[in-house]
């Protein structure tokens, strides 16, 4: 009686499209190791659709 029901509305989730992804990827300087690692992680997340928490669990 004290708890409320779960709302039935749909959540709106913003996704990147290909143009937005390319804009972000072009900002990395892949000559630096740390920047290259960040580049690869963003690429991995986008191409596989894996969430950050799921990717960290792979470690």
PDB file of N, CA, C, O and CB in Angstrom:
ATOM      1  N   UNK A   1       0.820  -1.190   0.000  1.00  0.00           N
ATOM      2  CA  UNK A   1       0.000   0.000   0.000  1.00  0.00           C
ATOM      3  C   UNK A   1       0.873   1.266   0.000  1.00  0.00           C
ATOM      4  O   UNK A   1       0.470   2.301  -0.531  1.00  0.00           O
ATOM      5  CB  UNK A   1      -0.938  -0.009   1.211  1.00  0.00           C
ATOM      6  N   UNK A   2       2.059   1.177   0.592  1.00  0.00           N
ATOM      7  CA  UNK A   2       2.913   2.359   0.684  1.00  0.00           C
ATOM      8  C   UNK A   2       3.751   2.571  -0.577  1.00  0.00           C
ATOM      9  O   UNK A   2       4.200   3.686  -0.840  1.00  0.00           O
ATOM     10  CB  UNK A   2       3.825   2.242   1.890  1.00  0.00           C
ATOM     11  N   UNK A   3       3.961   1.531  -1.344  1.00  0.00           N
ATOM     12  CA  UNK A   3       4.776   1.672  -2.557  1.00  0.00           C
ATOM     13  C   UNK A   3       3.898   2.083  -3.730  1.00  0.00           C
ATOM     14  O   UNK A   3       2.716   1.747  -3.799  1.00  0.00           O
ATOM     15  CB  UNK A   3       5.518   0.354  -2.878  1.00  0.00           C
ATOM     16  N   UNK A   4       4.505   2.813  -4.641  1.00  0.00           N
ATOM     17  CA  UNK A   4       3.792   3.262  -5.834  1.00  0.00           C
ATOM     18  C   UNK A   4       4.089   2.304  -6.982  1.00  0.00           C
ATOM     19  O   UNK A   4       5.082   1.577  -6.959  1.00  0.00           O
ATOM     20  CB  UNK A   4       4.192   4.718  -6.211  1.00  0.00           C
ATOM     21  N   UNK A   5       3.230   2.315  -7.967  1.00  0.00           N
ATOM     22  CA  UNK A   5       3.451   1.453  -9.125  1.00  0.00           C
ATOM     23  C   UNK A   5       4.558   2.025 -10.008  1.00  0.00           C
ATOM     24  O   UNK A   5       4.861   3.217  -9.961  1.00  0.00           O
ATOM     25  CB  UNK A   5       2.148   1.287  -9.936  1.00  0.00           C
ATOM     26  N   UNK A   6       5.145   1.159 -10.799  1.00  0.00           N
ATOM     27  CA  UNK A   6       6.204   1.556 -11.720  1.00  0.00           C
ATOM     28  C   UNK A   6       5.568   2.319 -12.877  1.00  0.00           C
ATOM     29  O   UNK A   6       4.570   1.865 -13.436  1.00  0.00           O
ATOM     30  CB  UNK A   6       7.007   0.315 -12.236  1.00  0.00           C
ATOM     31  N   UNK A   7       6.135   3.484 -13.249  1.00  0.00           N
ATOM     32  CA  UNK A   7       5.545   4.240 -14.366  1.00  0.00           C
ATOM     33  C   UNK A   7       5.644   3.452 -15.672  1.00  0.00           C
ATOM     34  O   UNK A   7       6.634   2.766 -15.926  1.00  0.00           O
ATOM     35  CB  UNK A   7       6.245   5.608 -14.523  1.00  0.00           C
ATOM     36  N   UNK A   8       4.614   3.563 -16.481  1.00  0.00           N
ATOM     37  CA  UNK A   8       4.545   2.785 -17.706  1.00  0.00           C
ATOM     38  C   UNK A   8       5.038   3.553 -18.937  1.00  0.00           C
ATOM     39  O   UNK A   8       5.006   3.021 -20.046  1.00  0.00           O
ATOM     40  CB  UNK A   8       3.133   2.329 -17.929  1.00  0.00           C
ATOM     41  N   UNK A   9       5.491   4.791 -18.755  1.00  0.00           N
ATOM     42  CA  UNK A   9       5.993   5.584 -19.877  1.00  0.00           C
ATOM     43  C   UNK A   9       7.308   5.054 -20.411  1.00  0.00           C
ATOM     44  O   UNK A   9       8.075   4.417 -19.689  1.00  0.00           O
ATOM     45  CB  UNK A   9       6.161   7.025 -19.463  1.00  0.00           C
ATOM     46  N   UNK A  10       7.557   5.322 -21.673  1.00  0.00           N
ATOM     47  CA  UNK A  10       8.814   4.883 -22.289  1.00  0.00           C
ATOM     48  C   UNK A  10       9.901   5.921 -22.060  1.00  0.00           C
ATOM     49  O   UNK A  10       9.643   7.124 -22.113  1.00  0.00           O
ATOM     50  CB  UNK A  10       8.626   4.631 -23.800  1.00  0.00           C
ATOM     51  N   UNK A  11      11.099   5.460 -21.809  1.00  0.00           N
ATOM     52  CA  UNK A  11      12.246   6.347 -21.618  1.00  0.00           C
ATOM     53  C   UNK A  11      12.779   6.778 -22.979  1.00  0.00           C
ATOM     54  O   UNK A  11      12.844   5.981 -23.915  1.00  0.00           O
ATOM     55  CB  UNK A  11      13.362   5.649 -20.786  1.00  0.00           C
ATOM     56  N   UNK A  12      13.154   8.033 -23.072  1.00  0.00           N
ATOM     57  CA  UNK A  12      13.743   8.554 -24.305  1.00  0.00           C
ATOM     58  C   UNK A  12      15.250   8.516 -24.153  1.00  0.00           C
ATOM     59  O   UNK A  12      15.806   9.162 -23.265  1.00  0.00           O
ATOM     60  CB  UNK A  12      13.244  10.005 -24.616  1.00  0.00           C
ATOM     61  N   UNK A  13      15.916   7.760 -25.016  1.00  0.00           N
ATOM     62  CA  UNK A  13      17.365   7.603 -24.958  1.00  0.00           C
ATOM     63  C   UNK A  13      17.961   8.225 -26.217  1.00  0.00           C
ATOM     64  O   UNK A  13      17.569   7.897 -27.336  1.00  0.00           O
ATOM     65  CB  UNK A  13      17.772   6.095 -24.824  1.00  0.00           C
ATOM     66  N   UNK A  14      18.911   9.124 -26.011  1.00  0.00           N
ATOM     67  CA  UNK A  14      19.560   9.774 -27.152  1.00  0.00           C
ATOM     68  C   UNK A  14      20.704   8.893 -27.669  1.00  0.00           C
ATOM     69  O   UNK A  14      21.550   8.452 -26.891  1.00  0.00           O
ATOM     70  CB  UNK A  14      20.091  11.185 -26.755  1.00  0.00           C
ATOM     71  N   UNK A  15      20.727   8.645 -28.954  1.00  0.00           N
ATOM     72  CA  UNK A  15      21.774   7.855 -29.599  1.00  0.00           C
ATOM     73  C   UNK A  15      22.547   8.725 -30.566  1.00  0.00           C
ATOM     74  O   UNK A  15      22.010   9.678 -31.129  1.00  0.00           O
ATOM     75  CB  UNK A  15      21.178   6.636 -30.328  1.00  0.00           C
ATOM     76  N   UNK A  16      23.818   8.388 -30.756  1.00  0.00           N
ATOM     77  CA  UNK A  16      24.616   9.078 -31.765  1.00  0.00           C
ATOM     78  C   UNK A  16      24.278   8.509 -33.120  1.00  0.00           C
ATOM     79  O   UNK A  16      24.035   7.310 -33.253  1.00  0.00           O
ATOM     80  CB  UNK A  16      26.130   8.948 -31.478  1.00  0.00           C
ATOM     81  N   UNK A  17      24.260   9.360 -34.131  1.00  0.00           N
ATOM     82  CA  UNK A  17      24.187   8.862 -35.504  1.00  0.00           C
ATOM     83  C   UNK A  17      25.617   8.831 -36.059  1.00  0.00           C
ATOM     84  O   UNK A  17      26.567   9.176 -35.356  1.00  0.00           O
ATOM     85  CB  UNK A  17      23.236   9.764 -36.400  1.00  0.00           C
ATOM     86  N   UNK A  18      25.759   8.420 -37.307  1.00  0.00           N
ATOM     87  CA  UNK A  18      27.105   8.246 -37.873  1.00  0.00           C
ATOM     88  C   UNK A  18      27.862   9.568 -37.954  1.00  0.00           C
ATOM     89  O   UNK A  18      29.064   9.600 -37.688  1.00  0.00           O
ATOM     90  CB  UNK A  18      27.015   7.620 -39.266  1.00  0.00           C
ATOM     91  N   UNK A  19      27.188  10.655 -38.313  1.00  0.00           N
ATOM     92  CA  UNK A  19      27.857  11.954 -38.410  1.00  0.00           C
ATOM     93  C   UNK A  19      28.377  12.417 -37.049  1.00  0.00           C
ATOM     94  O   UNK A  19      29.498  12.916 -36.952  1.00  0.00           O
ATOM     95  CB  UNK A  19      26.898  13.002 -38.987  1.00  0.00           C
ATOM     96  N   UNK A  20      27.582  12.258 -36.015  1.00  0.00           N
ATOM     97  CA  UNK A  20      28.009  12.655 -34.675  1.00  0.00           C
ATOM     98  C   UNK A  20      29.183  11.808 -34.211  1.00  0.00           C
ATOM     99  O   UNK A  20      30.116  12.320 -33.593  1.00  0.00           O
ATOM    100  CB  UNK A  20      26.848  12.535 -33.682  1.00  0.00           C
ATOM    101  N   UNK A  21      29.141  10.525 -34.504  1.00  0.00           N
ATOM    102  CA  UNK A  21      30.239   9.630 -34.129  1.00  0.00           C
ATOM    103  C   UNK A  21      31.533  10.046 -34.826  1.00  0.00           C
ATOM    104  O   UNK A  21      32.584  10.115 -34.188  1.00  0.00           O
ATOM    105  CB  UNK A  21      29.891   8.169 -34.480  1.00  0.00           C
ATOM    106  N   UNK A  22      31.466  10.321 -36.119  1.00  0.00           N
ATOM    107  CA  UNK A  22      32.656  10.726 -36.868  1.00  0.00           C
ATOM    108  C   UNK A  22      33.215  12.054 -36.353  1.00  0.00           C
ATOM    109  O   UNK A  22      34.429  12.257 -36.350  1.00  0.00           O
ATOM    110  CB  UNK A  22      32.330  10.839 -38.361  1.00  0.00           C
ATOM    111  N   UNK A  23      32.341  12.947 -35.922  1.00  0.00           N
ATOM    112  CA  UNK A  23      32.789  14.233 -35.369  1.00  0.00           C
ATOM    113  C   UNK A  23      33.573  14.009 -34.076  1.00  0.00           C
ATOM    114  O   UNK A  23      34.601  14.651 -33.860  1.00  0.00           O
ATOM    115  CB  UNK A  23      31.578  15.169 -35.107  1.00  0.00           C
ATOM    116  N   UNK A  24      33.108  13.120 -33.229  1.00  0.00           N
ATOM    117  CA  UNK A  24      33.796  12.831 -31.967  1.00  0.00           C
ATOM    118  C   UNK A  24      35.118  12.126 -32.234  1.00  0.00           C
ATOM    119  O   UNK A  24      36.137  12.486 -31.645  1.00  0.00           O
ATOM    120  CB  UNK A  24      32.909  11.969 -31.045  1.00  0.00           C
ATOM    121  N   UNK A  25      35.117  11.137 -33.102  1.00  0.00           N
ATOM    122  CA  UNK A  25      36.329  10.365 -33.405  1.00  0.00           C
ATOM    123  C   UNK A  25      37.420  11.244 -34.011  1.00  0.00           C
ATOM    124  O   UNK A  25      38.605  11.024 -33.763  1.00  0.00           O
ATOM    125  CB  UNK A  25      36.000   9.218 -34.361  1.00  0.00           C
ATOM    126  N   UNK A  26      37.021  12.238 -34.803  1.00  0.00           N
ATOM    127  CA  UNK A  26      38.020  13.097 -35.449  1.00  0.00           C
ATOM    128  C   UNK A  26      38.749  14.002 -34.457  1.00  0.00           C
ATOM    129  O   UNK A  26      39.771  14.587 -34.817  1.00  0.00           O
ATOM    130  CB  UNK A  26      37.356  13.946 -36.514  1.00  0.00           C
ATOM    131  N   UNK A  27      38.267  14.137 -33.234  1.00  0.00           N
ATOM    132  CA  UNK A  27      38.889  15.002 -32.235  1.00  0.00           C
ATOM    133  C   UNK A  27      40.073  14.347 -31.524  1.00  0.00           C
ATOM    134  O   UNK A  27      40.824  15.035 -30.832  1.00  0.00           O
ATOM    135  CB  UNK A  27      37.863  15.417 -31.218  1.00  0.00           C
ATOM    136  N   UNK A  28      40.253  13.052 -31.677  1.00  0.00           N
ATOM    137  CA  UNK A  28      41.333  12.350 -30.985  1.00  0.00           C
ATOM    138  C   UNK A  28      42.642  12.477 -31.748  1.00  0.00           C
ATOM    139  O   UNK A  28      42.667  12.442 -32.978  1.00  0.00           O
ATOM    140  CB  UNK A  28      40.978  10.874 -30.796  1.00  0.00           C
ATOM    141  N   UNK A  29      43.727  12.623 -31.000  1.00  0.00           N
ATOM    142  CA  UNK A  29      45.074  12.597 -31.558  1.00  0.00           C
ATOM    143  C   UNK A  29      45.626  11.201 -31.268  1.00  0.00           C
ATOM    144  O   UNK A  29      45.981  10.903 -30.128  1.00  0.00           O
ATOM    145  CB  UNK A  29      45.998  13.743 -30.944  1.00  0.00           C
ATOM    146  N   UNK A  30      45.701  10.353 -32.279  1.00  0.00           N
ATOM    147  CA  UNK A  30      46.061   8.958 -32.036  1.00  0.00           C
ATOM    148  C   UNK A  30      47.569   8.742 -31.912  1.00  0.00           C
ATOM    149  O   UNK A  30      48.016   7.601 -31.793  1.00  0.00           O
ATOM    150  CB  UNK A  30      45.522   8.095 -33.145  1.00  0.00           C
ATOM    151  N   UNK A  31      48.353   9.813 -31.937  1.00  0.00           N
ATOM    152  CA  UNK A  31      49.798   9.674 -31.727  1.00  0.00           C
ATOM    153  C   UNK A  31      50.131   9.434 -30.262  1.00  0.00           C
ATOM    154  O   UNK A  31      51.138   8.800 -29.947  1.00  0.00           O
ATOM    155  CB  UNK A  31      50.528  10.916 -32.226  1.00  0.00           C
ATOM    156  N   UNK A  32      49.291   9.938 -29.371  1.00  0.00           N
ATOM    157  CA  UNK A  32      49.473   9.763 -27.933  1.00  0.00           C
ATOM    158  C   UNK A  32      48.817   8.450 -27.512  1.00  0.00           C
ATOM    159  O   UNK A  32      47.727   8.131 -27.986  1.00  0.00           O
ATOM    160  CB  UNK A  32      48.873  10.967 -27.139  1.00  0.00           C
ATOM    161  N   UNK A  33      49.457   7.683 -26.632  1.00  0.00           N
ATOM    162  CA  UNK A  33      48.937   6.376 -26.227  1.00  0.00           C
ATOM    163  C   UNK A  33      47.580   6.501 -25.542  1.00  0.00           C
ATOM    164  O   UNK A  33      46.655   5.753 -25.858  1.00  0.00           O
ATOM    165  CB  UNK A  33      49.926   5.679 -25.296  1.00  0.00           C
ATOM    166  N   UNK A  34      47.456   7.438 -24.608  1.00  0.00           N
ATOM    167  CA  UNK A  34      46.197   7.605 -23.866  1.00  0.00           C
ATOM    168  C   UNK A  34      45.065   8.010 -24.809  1.00  0.00           C
ATOM    169  O   UNK A  34      43.955   7.488 -24.707  1.00  0.00           O
ATOM    170  CB  UNK A  34      46.361   8.663 -22.747  1.00  0.00           C
ATOM    171  N   UNK A  35      45.337   8.927 -25.716  1.00  0.00           N
ATOM    172  CA  UNK A  35      44.330   9.356 -26.683  1.00  0.00           C
ATOM    173  C   UNK A  35      43.929   8.192 -27.604  1.00  0.00           C
ATOM    174  O   UNK A  35      42.755   8.032 -27.937  1.00  0.00           O
ATOM    175  CB  UNK A  35      44.861  10.543 -27.518  1.00  0.00           C
ATOM    176  N   UNK A  36      44.909   7.392 -28.005  1.00  0.00           N
ATOM    177  CA  UNK A  36      44.622   6.237 -28.862  1.00  0.00           C
ATOM    178  C   UNK A  36      43.756   5.220 -28.122  1.00  0.00           C
ATOM    179  O   UNK A  36      42.849   4.630 -28.709  1.00  0.00           O
ATOM    180  CB  UNK A  36      45.933   5.575 -29.336  1.00  0.00           C
ATOM    181  N   UNK A  37      44.035   5.014 -26.832  1.00  0.00           N
ATOM    182  CA  UNK A  37      43.230   4.095 -26.029  1.00  0.00           C
ATOM    183  C   UNK A  37      41.787   4.598 -25.928  1.00  0.00           C
ATOM    184  O   UNK A  37      40.846   3.817 -26.075  1.00  0.00           O
ATOM    185  CB  UNK A  37      43.844   3.928 -24.619  1.00  0.00           C
ATOM    186  N   UNK A  38      41.613   5.882 -25.679  1.00  0.00           N
ATOM    187  CA  UNK A  38      40.259   6.467 -25.621  1.00  0.00           C
ATOM    188  C   UNK A  38      39.556   6.333 -26.964  1.00  0.00           C
ATOM    189  O   UNK A  38      38.365   6.025 -27.015  1.00  0.00           O
ATOM    190  CB  UNK A  38      40.324   7.955 -25.208  1.00  0.00           C
ATOM    191  N   UNK A  39      40.285   6.562 -28.045  1.00  0.00           N
ATOM    192  CA  UNK A  39      39.748   6.403 -29.396  1.00  0.00           C
ATOM    193  C   UNK A  39      39.239   4.975 -29.606  1.00  0.00           C
ATOM    194  O   UNK A  39      38.136   4.768 -30.112  1.00  0.00           O
ATOM    195  CB  UNK A  39      40.823   6.750 -30.448  1.00  0.00           C
ATOM    196  N   UNK A  40      40.046   4.005 -29.217  1.00  0.00           N
ATOM    197  CA  UNK A  40      39.657   2.603 -29.410  1.00  0.00           C
ATOM    198  C   UNK A  40      38.460   2.219 -28.544  1.00  0.00           C
ATOM    199  O   UNK A  40      37.606   1.447 -28.980  1.00  0.00           O
ATOM    200  CB  UNK A  40      40.833   1.684 -29.098  1.00  0.00           C
ATOM    201  N   UNK A  41      38.388   2.745 -27.329  1.00  0.00           N
ATOM    202  CA  UNK A  41      37.257   2.432 -26.458  1.00  0.00           C
ATOM    203  C   UNK A  41      35.964   3.017 -27.003  1.00  0.00           C
ATOM    204  O   UNK A  41      34.936   2.339 -27.018  1.00  0.00           O
ATOM    205  CB  UNK A  41      37.510   2.954 -25.048  1.00  0.00           C
ATOM    206  N   UNK A  42      36.002   4.271 -27.453  1.00  0.00           N
ATOM    207  CA  UNK A  42      34.807   4.888 -28.040  1.00  0.00           C
ATOM    208  C   UNK A  42      34.398   4.117 -29.286  1.00  0.00           C
ATOM    209  O   UNK A  42      33.209   3.876 -29.495  1.00  0.00           O
ATOM    210  CB  UNK A  42      35.060   6.384 -28.385  1.00  0.00           C
ATOM    211  N   UNK A  43      35.356   3.728 -30.113  1.00  0.00           N
ATOM    212  CA  UNK A  43      35.079   2.953 -31.330  1.00  0.00           C
ATOM    213  C   UNK A  43      34.422   1.615 -30.957  1.00  0.00           C
ATOM    214  O   UNK A  43      33.441   1.204 -31.577  1.00  0.00           O
ATOM    215  CB  UNK A  43      36.394   2.711 -32.142  1.00  0.00           C
ATOM    216  N   UNK A  44      34.964   0.956 -29.957  1.00  0.00           N
ATOM    217  CA  UNK A  44      34.432  -0.327 -29.499  1.00  0.00           C
ATOM    218  C   UNK A  44      33.000  -0.179 -28.998  1.00  0.00           C
ATOM    219  O   UNK A  44      32.127  -0.969 -29.356  1.00  0.00           O
ATOM    220  CB  UNK A  44      35.318  -0.909 -28.392  1.00  0.00           C
ATOM    221  N   UNK A  45      32.760   0.836 -28.170  1.00  0.00           N
ATOM    222  CA  UNK A  45      31.412   1.066 -27.636  1.00  0.00           C
ATOM    223  C   UNK A  45      30.416   1.304 -28.757  1.00  0.00           C
ATOM    224  O   UNK A  45      29.322   0.739 -28.749  1.00  0.00           O
ATOM    225  CB  UNK A  45      31.409   2.260 -26.673  1.00  0.00           C
ATOM    226  N   UNK A  46      30.785   2.134 -29.721  1.00  0.00           N
ATOM    227  CA  UNK A  46      29.857   2.488 -30.797  1.00  0.00           C
ATOM    228  C   UNK A  46      29.584   1.308 -31.730  1.00  0.00           C
ATOM    229  O   UNK A  46      28.439   1.063 -32.107  1.00  0.00           O
ATOM    230  CB  UNK A  46      30.409   3.661 -31.599  1.00  0.00           C
ATOM    231  N   UNK A  47      30.625   0.589 -32.096  1.00  0.00           N
ATOM    232  CA  UNK A  47      30.464  -0.492 -33.073  1.00  0.00           C
ATOM    233  C   UNK A  47      29.770  -1.725 -32.498  1.00  0.00           C
ATOM    234  O   UNK A  47      29.075  -2.436 -33.224  1.00  0.00           O
ATOM    235  CB  UNK A  47      31.812  -0.888 -33.616  1.00  0.00           C
ATOM    236  N   UNK A  48      29.947  -1.982 -31.219  1.00  0.00           N
ATOM    237  CA  UNK A  48      29.351  -3.181 -30.635  1.00  0.00           C
ATOM    238  C   UNK A  48      28.034  -2.898 -29.925  1.00  0.00           C
ATOM    239  O   UNK A  48      27.217  -3.803 -29.755  1.00  0.00           O
ATOM    240  CB  UNK A  48      30.317  -3.813 -29.669  1.00  0.00           C
ATOM    241  N   UNK A  49      27.818  -1.652 -29.508  1.00  0.00           N
ATOM    242  CA  UNK A  49      26.603  -1.322 -28.771  1.00  0.00           C
ATOM    243  C   UNK A  49      26.684  -1.697 -27.309  1.00  0.00           C
ATOM    244  O   UNK A  49      25.683  -1.651 -26.595  1.00  0.00           O
ATOM    245  CB  UNK A  49      25.426  -2.002 -29.392  1.00  0.00           C
ATOM    246  N   UNK A  50      27.862  -2.065 -26.861  1.00  0.00           N
ATOM    247  CA  UNK A  50      28.039  -2.449 -25.465  1.00  0.00           C
ATOM    248  C   UNK A  50      28.025  -1.188 -24.590  1.00  0.00           C
ATOM    249  O   UNK A  50      28.481  -0.122 -25.003  1.00  0.00           O
ATOM    250  CB  UNK A  50      29.370  -3.247 -25.271  1.00  0.00           C
ATOM    251  N   UNK A  51      27.500  -1.335 -23.399  1.00  0.00           N
ATOM    252  CA  UNK A  51      27.494  -0.215 -22.451  1.00  0.00           C
ATOM    253  C   UNK A  51      28.823  -0.167 -21.717  1.00  0.00           C
ATOM    254  O   UNK A  51      29.572  -1.143 -21.702  1.00  0.00           O
ATOM    255  CB  UNK A  51      26.321  -0.342 -21.443  1.00  0.00           C
ATOM    256  N   UNK A  52      29.109   0.979 -21.107  1.00  0.00           N
ATOM    257  CA  UNK A  52      30.396   1.178 -20.433  1.00  0.00           C
ATOM    258  C   UNK A  52      30.591   0.147 -19.325  1.00  0.00           C
ATOM    259  O   UNK A  52      31.666  -0.442 -19.220  1.00  0.00           O
ATOM    260  CB  UNK A  52      30.488   2.604 -19.853  1.00  0.00           C
ATOM    261  N   UNK A  53      29.586  -0.080 -18.510  1.00  0.00           N
ATOM    262  CA  UNK A  53      29.691  -1.041 -17.419  1.00  0.00           C
ATOM    263  C   UNK A  53      29.936  -2.454 -17.921  1.00  0.00           C
ATOM    264  O   UNK A  53      30.684  -3.215 -17.307  1.00  0.00           O
ATOM    265  CB  UNK A  53      28.438  -1.009 -16.578  1.00  0.00           C
ATOM    266  N   UNK A  54      29.307  -2.805 -19.032  1.00  0.00           N
ATOM    267  CA  UNK A  54      29.524  -4.139 -19.617  1.00  0.00           C
ATOM    268  C   UNK A  54      30.949  -4.266 -20.153  1.00  0.00           C
ATOM    269  O   UNK A  54      31.580  -5.312 -20.002  1.00  0.00           O
ATOM    270  CB  UNK A  54      28.504  -4.411 -20.751  1.00  0.00           C
ATOM    271  N   UNK A  55      31.451  -3.214 -20.772  1.00  0.00           N
ATOM    272  CA  UNK A  55      32.818  -3.249 -21.314  1.00  0.00           C
ATOM    273  C   UNK A  55      33.846  -3.342 -20.184  1.00  0.00           C
ATOM    274  O   UNK A  55      34.847  -4.048 -20.308  1.00  0.00           O
ATOM    275  CB  UNK A  55      33.090  -1.995 -22.179  1.00  0.00           C
ATOM    276  N   UNK A  56      33.599  -2.633 -19.092  1.00  0.00           N
ATOM    277  CA  UNK A  56      34.521  -2.713 -17.954  1.00  0.00           C
ATOM    278  C   UNK A  56      34.507  -4.088 -17.324  1.00  0.00           C
ATOM    279  O   UNK A  56      35.517  -4.520 -16.768  1.00  0.00           O
ATOM    280  CB  UNK A  56      34.170  -1.667 -16.910  1.00  0.00           C
ATOM    281  N   UNK A  57      33.390  -4.782 -17.397  1.00  0.00           N
ATOM    282  CA  UNK A  57      33.303  -6.119 -16.846  1.00  0.00           C
ATOM    283  C   UNK A  57      34.114  -7.115 -17.673  1.00  0.00           C
ATOM    284  O   UNK A  57      34.472  -8.180 -17.169  1.00  0.00           O
ATOM    285  CB  UNK A  57      31.851  -6.559 -16.768  1.00  0.00           C
ATOM    286  N   UNK A  58      34.407  -6.792 -18.923  1.00  0.00           N
ATOM    287  CA  UNK A  58      35.208  -7.681 -19.769  1.00  0.00           C
ATOM    288  C   UNK A  58      36.650  -7.769 -19.287  1.00  0.00           C
ATOM    289  O   UNK A  58      37.340  -8.755 -19.543  1.00  0.00           O
ATOM    290  CB  UNK A  58      35.177  -7.202 -21.216  1.00  0.00           C
ATOM    291  N   UNK A  59      37.098  -6.732 -18.587  1.00  0.00           N
ATOM    292  CA  UNK A  59      38.456  -6.719 -18.079  1.00  0.00           C
ATOM    293  C   UNK A  59      38.620  -7.812 -17.045  1.00  0.00           C
ATOM    294  O   UNK A  59      39.704  -7.974 -16.486  1.00  0.00           O
ATOM    295  CB  UNK A  59      38.807  -5.351 -17.484  1.00  0.00           C
TER     296      UNK A  59
END
